Amino acid sequence: MLDIDFDLRVDGQAPAEPFLDRYELEQMFEGARRSIGASLQRKFANIVCEEHAQAPRFKITGIYDNAIEEMDIQYHVDTCCQRFLLRVMQVLNKRA
């Protein structure tokens, strides 16, 4: 199983009448975990470094900014070597 660590959180003060309440934010975070996790599992199910026989590791950071009511998601990828990182980035950036 692929190693995926999620760090999803809310930043900033909520406006007087927020678009999403706390429950809806948690639902959005859970949906993001499921969607991103499934996509990464599908793309990397059988991809390991040919030289080191290790799979990539992912850390997904998502910050929902209360002030502008937007979510910023960033991917951090750890691999055993630079060559495998290039392969992982090719796969990650494919649309299929």
C-alpha positions as CSV (number, residue, x, y, z in Angstrom):
1,M,0.0,0.0,0.0
2,L,1.2,3.5,-0.9
3,D,2.4,5.8,1.9
4,I,0.3,8.9,1.8
5,D,0.2,11.4,4.6
6,F,-2.4,14.1,4.7
7,D,-2.2,17.4,6.5
8,L,-5.4,19.3,5.9
9,R,-6.3,22.3,8.0
10,V,-8.1,25.6,8.2
11,D,-6.2,28.9,8.5
12,G,-7.4,32.3,9.5
13,Q,-10.5,33.7,11.1
14,A,-13.9,32.6,9.7
15,P,-16.1,35.5,8.4
16,A,-19.3,36.3,10.2
17,E,-21.3,34.2,7.7
18,P,-18.9,31.6,6.4
19,F,-19.6,29.7,3.2
20,L,-18.7,26.4,4.8
21,D,-19.4,25.5,8.5
22,R,-17.0,23.2,10.5
23,Y,-18.9,20.1,9.5
24,E,-18.9,21.0,5.8
25,L,-15.1,21.7,6.0
26,E,-14.5,18.3,7.5
27,Q,-16.6,16.7,4.7
28,M,-14.6,18.6,2.1
29,F,-11.3,17.4,3.7
30,E,-12.6,13.8,3.8
31,G,-13.6,14.0,0.1
32,A,-10.1,15.4,-0.7
33,R,-8.5,12.5,1.2
34,R,-10.5,9.9,-0.7
35,S,-10.2,11.5,-4.1
36,I,-6.5,12.3,-3.9
37,G,-5.7,9.0,-2.2
38,A,-7.6,7.0,-4.8
39,S,-5.9,8.8,-7.7
40,L,-2.4,8.3,-6.2
41,Q,-3.1,4.6,-5.4
42,R,-4.3,4.1,-9.0
43,K,-1.4,5.8,-10.6
44,F,1.3,4.3,-8.4
45,A,-0.1,0.9,-7.5
46,N,2.7,-1.0,-9.4
47,I,5.5,1.7,-9.6
48,V,8.6,1.1,-7.6
49,C,12.2,2.2,-8.1
50,E,13.9,-0.4,-10.4
51,E,17.2,0.1,-8.5
52,H,16.0,0.2,-4.9
53,A,12.6,-1.5,-5.1
54,Q,11.0,1.3,-3.1
55,A,7.7,3.1,-3.7
56,P,7.3,6.8,-3.5
57,R,6.0,8.5,-0.4
58,F,3.6,11.4,-0.5
59,K,2.7,14.2,1.9
60,I,-0.4,16.2,0.8
61,T,-0.8,19.6,2.5
62,G,-4.1,21.4,2.2
63,I,-4.9,24.7,3.8
64,Y,-8.4,26.2,3.6
65,D,-8.1,30.0,4.0
66,N,-11.1,31.2,5.8
67,A,-10.5,34.8,4.8
68,I,-10.8,34.1,1.0
69,E,-12.6,30.8,1.4
70,E,-10.2,28.9,-0.9
71,M,-8.2,25.7,-0.5
72,D,-4.6,25.4,-1.5
73,I,-3.3,21.9,-2.0
74,Q,0.4,21.0,-2.3
75,Y,2.1,17.7,-3.0
76,H,5.4,16.7,-1.5
77,V,7.1,13.6,-2.9
78,D,9.9,11.6,-1.3
79,T,11.8,9.0,-3.2
80,C,14.9,6.9,-2.7
81,C,16.8,8.6,-5.5
82,Q,16.8,11.5,-8.0
83,R,16.3,9.2,-11.0
84,F,13.1,7.7,-9.5
85,L,11.8,11.1,-8.5
86,L,11.9,12.1,-12.2
87,R,9.9,9.0,-13.1
88,V,7.4,9.7,-10.3
89,M,6.9,13.3,-11.5
90,Q,6.3,12.0,-15.0
91,V,3.5,9.7,-13.8
92,L,2.1,12.3,-11.4
93,N,1.8,14.9,-14.1
94,K,0.0,12.5,-16.6
95,R,-3.6,13.4,-17.0
96,A,-4.8,9.8,-17.4
